[in-house]
Amino acid sequence: MKKLQVAVLGATGMIGQRFVQLLEGHPYFEIGGLYASERSEGKTLGDVLSLKGVRFQEETLNTRIEVLEPKAVANRCRLAFSGLPAEVAKGTESALAGEGVAVFSNAASHRMRDDVPLLIPEVNPDHIELVRTQATFANGGFITTNANCSTTGLAVPLQAVYKEFGLKACYVSTYQALSGAGYPGVPSMDILGNVVPFIKNEEEKMEQEIHKMLGTLKDGRVRFADFDMVASCARVPVVDGHLESAVLKLGREADAAAVVSSLESFKPAPQELKLPTAPVRPIIVRREDNRPQPAADALAGEPERARGMAVSVGRVRESKGYIKFWLLSHNTLRGGAGGSVLNAELAVAKKLL
């Protein structure tokens, strides 16, 4: 297939630069422009690069950043990957959709709109059909969002369990990496040797978004899943990788071995479709007593393009009628740019582009 020209919005930020990383050499997409605010106009990606440990092609590093103007983007690009902050994203993404651009957003602005998919292809691939109900779809424009980074890591194993056993309640505590706060993120004097037990709006997002994602699509609307969800979120001195402790009350009784079997046998749509950024195993169950760990497991997933896209689960156990486990996901890949790229790959597979 001829590669689709795509725009990266918010190219100076952490998520924007992850988009660039994932789009280099992509089999479906080709970068048609990097966009940010007027402060960065004329600078090259190399001038503003903040992402550590990633090697970019020289041509990419020399690409100049342009001011984001919806009509200009639409004239050049079929898709836009948005790493914009929420306060900017709402109006800009709507304007782009109005110009006929398909927007795949990491921002929270449109997540809970009735006609916008809150999409994780391993969890609710059918929800992508919601884009057909958007007023701009007839012109080719629409908005698809991925979930909050901490919700994404939880939703993948939760769907495997929910599908098999049902769910009455989920209680989760998160230990979230610094990169989730963007760059430069949390001041060093606040986080070194410390844990900050507050992340603005994080608990509210987790408690709200999960019910939409695990809901069922019927007659063009999502019927939210019905179970209790309680989240507690903290920032910890880790660069990448959100670690989470989940305690589940299942809909029907199951022991730890049965839960592990459901996690390991989970093979959802992206794996069936062999989407380029889908990991071969979406959930990797670790049997060591001390895994998963951010330092060891944040980049789990294969092939190479899917590194950081698998969710690692460990210490699956039973306690007083509950199932407990730890999970780890890469927050700026699985929970950020990688999730949006995978959403766009699903849109290609479903011939929505």
C-alpha positions in Angstrom: 0.0 0.0 0.0 1.1 3.6 -0.6 2.1 5.1 2.7 -0.3 7.7 4.3 1.1 11.1 5.1 0.7 11.8 8.8 1.3 14.9 11.0 2.7 14.8 14.6 1.1 17.4 16.8 3.0 18.5 19.8 6.3 17.3 18.4 8.4 19.1 21.1 6.8 17.0 23.9 7.6 13.5 25.3 4.6 11.8 23.6 5.1 13.7 20.3 8.7 12.5 20.1 7.6 8.9 20.9 5.2 9.3 17.9 8.2 10.3 15.7 10.2 7.3 17.0 7.4 4.9 16.1 6.7 6.4 12.8 10.2 6.2 11.4 10.2 3.3 8.9 6.5 2.5 9.6 5.0 0.2 6.9 1.7 2.2 6.7 2.6 5.8 7.6 5.1 8.5 6.6 5.8 11.7 8.6 4.4 14.6 6.5 5.0 17.3 9.1 6.0 18.1 12.7 3.9 20.7 14.4 4.0 22.7 17.7 3.4 26.2 19.0 4.9 29.4 17.7 7.7 29.2 20.3 9.2 26.3 18.3 8.6 27.4 14.8 11.6 27.0 12.6 13.6 24.8 15.0 14.5 21.3 14.1 13.5 18.2 16.0 17.2 17.9 16.9 17.0 21.3 18.5 14.2 20.4 20.9 14.9 16.7 21.4 14.3 15.6 25.0 13.7 11.9 24.6 16.7 9.9 25.9 18.2 6.7 24.6 16.5 6.7 21.2 18.4 7.1 17.9 16.7 9.1 15.1 17.6 9.2 11.5 19.5 12.3 10.5 16.8 13.4 8.1 14.3 13.2 10.9 16.4 15.2 13.3 16.8 17.9 10.6 13.0 18.2 10.1 11.8 21.7 10.9 8.8 22.2 13.2 5.9 24.2 11.9 3.1 26.2 13.5 0.0 24.1 13.8 -2.7 25.4 11.5 -5.5 23.0 10.7 -6.0 23.9 7.1 -2.3 23.6 6.3 -2.1 20.2 8.1 -5.2 19.0 6.1 -3.6 20.0 2.8 -0.7 17.7 3.4 -1.7 14.9 5.8 -4.5 12.3 6.0 -3.9 11.5 9.6 -2.7 13.4 12.7 -1.2 11.9 15.8 -1.8 14.3 18.7 0.5 14.7 21.7 -1.1 18.1 22.5 -1.9 19.1 26.0 -5.6 18.8 26.8 -6.3 22.5 27.0 -5.0 22.9 23.4 -6.2 19.6 22.0 -9.9 20.1 22.3 -10.4 22.8 19.8 -7.5 21.9 17.6 -8.5 18.3 17.2 -12.1 19.2 16.4 -10.9 21.7 13.8 -8.7 19.1 12.1 -11.5 16.6 12.0 -13.7 19.3 10.4 -11.0 19.7 7.7 -11.2 16.0 6.9 -8.2 14.7 9.0 -8.4 11.5 11.0 -7.1 12.4 14.5 -5.6 9.8 16.8 -5.2 11.5 20.1 -3.4 10.9 23.3 -5.2 13.9 25.0 -8.1 13.5 27.5 -10.3 16.2 25.9 -12.6 14.0 23.8 -12.3 10.6 25.6 -15.7 10.6 27.2 -17.7 12.0 24.2 -20.5 9.6 23.3 -19.4 9.4 19.6 -15.6 9.1 20.2 -13.9 5.7 20.7 -11.9 5.4 23.9 -9.9 2.7 22.2 -7.4 0.0 23.1 -7.5 -2.5 20.2 -6.8 -5.5 22.5 -9.8 -4.5 24.6 -12.6 -2.9 22.5 -11.7 -3.0 18.8 -15.4 -2.8 17.8 -15.7 0.6 19.5 -13.8 2.1 16.5 -17.0 2.0 14.6 -18.2 4.9 16.7 -16.3 7.2 14.4 -19.0 6.6 11.7 -21.4 8.5 14.0 -19.3 11.6 14.1 -20.6 14.6 12.0 -17.2 15.0 10.3 -16.9 11.4 9.2 -18.6 12.0 5.8 -15.7 14.3 5.0 -13.1 11.8 6.1 -12.4 13.5 9.4 -12.9 11.9 12.9 -11.3 11.6 16.3 -10.2 8.5 18.1 -8.6 8.6 21.5 -6.5 6.3 23.6 -6.9 6.1 27.3 -5.0 7.5 30.2 -1.6 5.8 30.5 -2.3 4.1 33.8 -5.7 2.9 32.7 -4.3 1.4 29.5 -1.9 -0.9 31.4 -4.7 -2.1 33.6 -7.4 -2.5 30.9 -5.5 -5.1 28.9 -5.3 -7.8 31.5 -8.6 -6.7 33.1 -10.3 -7.4 29.7 -8.9 -10.9 29.6 -10.2 -11.6 33.1 -13.5 -9.8 32.6 -14.2 -11.7 29.4 -13.6 -15.0 31.1 -15.0 -14.6 34.7 -16.9 -11.3 34.9 -16.0 -8.7 37.4 -17.6 -7.2 40.5 -14.9 -4.9 41.7 -11.4 -3.7 40.9 -9.2 -1.9 43.4 -5.9 -0.6 42.0 -2.9 1.3 43.4 -0.4 2.8 40.9 3.3 3.6 41.2 3.8 5.9 38.2 6.9 6.8 36.3 8.2 10.4 36.0 7.9 10.4 32.2 4.2 10.4 32.6 4.5 14.0 33.8 6.2 15.0 30.6 9.5 16.8 30.3 11.1 18.2 32.5 8.4 16.7 34.7 8.5 16.6 38.5 11.1 18.8 40.2 14.0 16.7 41.4 13.8 18.0 45.0 10.2 16.7 45.1 10.9 13.2 43.9 14.4 12.1 44.7 14.2 9.5 47.4 10.5 10.2 47.7 7.0 9.1 46.7 4.4 11.7 45.9 0.9 10.3 46.7 -1.0 12.7 44.3 -1.3 13.0 40.5 -3.9 15.6 39.5 -7.1 14.0 38.0 -5.4 10.6 37.6 -7.6 8.7 40.0 -10.8 10.3 38.5 -9.7 9.3 35.0 -9.0 5.7 35.9 -12.3 5.3 37.7 -14.2 6.8 34.8 -12.5 5.6 31.7 -12.3 1.9 32.5 -16.1 1.5 32.4 -16.3 2.9 28.9 -13.5 0.8 27.5 -14.9 -2.5 28.9 -18.4 -1.5 27.9 -20.4 -3.0 25.0 -21.2 -1.2 21.8 -24.9 -1.5 20.8 -27.0 0.6 18.5 -24.2 3.1 18.0 -23.7 3.8 21.7 -21.4 2.3 24.4 -23.1 0.7 27.4 -20.7 1.1 30.2 -19.5 -1.9 32.1 -20.9 -2.2 35.6 -18.4 -2.9 38.4 -16.8 -1.0 41.3 -13.6 0.7 40.5 -11.4 2.4 43.1 -7.9 3.9 42.3 -5.1 5.4 44.3 -2.2 6.9 42.3 1.3 8.0 43.3 4.4 9.3 41.5 7.6 7.4 42.1 11.3 8.0 41.1 11.3 5.7 38.1 11.9 7.1 34.5 9.6 4.8 32.5 7.0 2.1 33.4 3.9 2.3 35.5 3.7 -0.4 38.1 0.2 -1.2 39.5 -1.2 -3.5 42.2 -4.7 -4.8 41.3 -7.2 -6.5 43.6 -10.2 -8.1 41.8 -13.5 -9.5 42.9 -14.5 -11.7 40.1 -18.0 -12.3 38.8 -17.6 -16.0 39.4 -15.1 -18.0 41.5 -11.7 -18.8 39.9 -8.4 -19.8 41.3 -5.0 -18.1 40.4 -4.2 -20.9 38.0 -7.4 -20.3 36.0 -6.7 -16.5 35.9 -3.1 -17.1 34.7 -4.5 -19.4 31.9 -7.0 -16.7 30.8 -4.1 -14.1 30.7 -1.7 -16.3 28.7 -4.3 -17.5 26.2 -5.6 -14.0 25.5 -5.3 -13.3 21.8 -7.3 -10.3 20.7 -7.9 -8.5 17.4 -4.5 -6.8 16.9 -2.7 -10.1 17.2 -5.2 -11.9 14.9 -4.8 -9.1 12.3 -1.0 -9.0 12.8 -0.9 -5.2 13.1 2.7 -3.9 12.9 2.9 -2.4 16.4 1.0 -5.2 18.1 3.1 -7.4 20.4 3.0 -11.1 19.6 1.9 -11.7 23.2 -0.1 -8.8 24.6 0.2 -10.1 28.1 3.4 -11.6 29.5 2.9 -13.5 32.7 6.0 -13.5 34.9 6.4 -16.4 37.4 9.3 -14.9 39.4 8.5 -13.8 42.9 9.9 -10.3 42.2 8.5 -9.4 38.8 7.4 -7.3 36.9 9.8 -4.5 37.6 10.2 -1.2 35.6 13.9 -1.7 35.1 13.5 -5.2 33.7 10.1 -5.2 32.0 9.1 -1.7 30.7 10.2 -2.6 27.2 8.6 -6.0 27.1 7.1 -7.0 23.7 8.2 -8.4 20.4 9.0 -8.0 17.5 11.2 -4.9 17.7 8.5 -2.5 16.6 6.4 -3.7 19.5 9.0 -3.2 22.2 7.2 -1.6 25.2 3.8 -2.6 23.9 3.3 -5.7 26.0 1.8 -5.6 29.5 3.7 -7.7 32.1 1.7 -9.4 34.9 3.2 -11.1 37.9 2.4 -12.5 41.4 -1.1 -13.7 40.5 -2.5 -15.0 43.7 -5.7 -15.6 45.7 -6.5 -14.0 49.0 -9.8 -14.2 51.0 -12.0 -14.5 47.9 -10.0 -11.9 45.8 -7.5 -12.3 43.0 -4.5 -10.1 43.3 -1.7 -9.4 40.8 0.9 -6.8 39.8 1.2 -5.4 36.3 3.6 -3.1 34.5 3.2 -1.2 31.3 5.4 1.4 29.5 3.5 4.6 30.0 4.7 6.6 26.9 4.6 3.6 24.5 1.8 1.2 25.5 0.0 4.0 27.4 0.8 6.8 25.0 2.1 7.1 21.5 2.2 3.4 20.8 -1.4 3.1 21.7 -2.4 5.8 19.2 -0.3 4.3 16.4 -1.9 0.9 17.1 -5.3 2.5 16.9 -4.5 4.0 13.5 -3.3 0.6 12.3 -6.6 -0.9 13.3 -8.4 1.9 11.4 -6.4 0.9 8.3 -7.3 -2.7 8.8 -11.0 -1.7 9.1 -10.7 0.4 5.9 -11.7 3.6 7.8 -9.0 5.6 6.0 
